[in-house]
Amino acid sequence: MLPLFFSSPLYTQLSDPTAKSTVLAALIGLFGVIFASTYTEIASFYKDREQERQRLVQEQATGRRQKWELVFPMIRDYYNPWIQTSLYLSRHLRTLKNPVPEESVNRTLFYLGLFYTARLRDSIHAGGRPILTSVTDEEEVSEAYRDVERSLNWDGEETRDDVSFLQLLFWKSDKPDAPYVYSSFATDLAKRKNTRLVKIRDSLKLWLNQTNAQTASEKLERFQRLFSAAINRFYAGWAT
């Protein structure tokens, strides 16, 4: 723009060098003000964008930290024990062959008690439905657990009542300084004082065979696989 102004008739008609210098100084000052103002606006724009980016990053970090603080104790105290007890049960069921001896029936009932009591603790303390990285993961794990329940239906409509009884028994019997281990459970069965427990064992014995055990084991293994993979995705999401 300055070259155009210098070649314009308005400027060329000025014969006084002092006047030309004054006009030139004024123009340079004007363009300096315009440039400084434009630079300030551009710098302010990018500064605002950077501040907004940092705010979003901070909010995301805060959100991840809050979710971690919420979910990690659930994973440690309830999800992992639930997965571990399902692993005990599935591995035991895989070993069963026809005819299933009574000692194996007793041990199956013990592992069932552990598994369903871990589920009860999760329901009471962690809400029942797993909190994972996505709704899809939560739904898949929940559906896999329902498949497990359907595969362990040893006494028809009475099975739910049997499960509730086992949960209550294991909940009351398991103490921090005296865990309810298999030897204690087997002793309770052998004494036959708890008639309801004996009845459940007898119902399970009629149902338990190699085919039913293998089917239930497969459902348990799928539950373990989906649940563990979802927890790993949660850890991966936290790391990034």
PyMOL commands that set and color helices and strands:
alter all, ss='L'
color gray80, all
select helices_A, chain A and resi 2-6+9-12+17-94+102-126+135-151+156-173+182-191+195-207+210-239
alter helices_A, ss='H'
color red, helices_A
deselect
rebuild
show_as cartoon
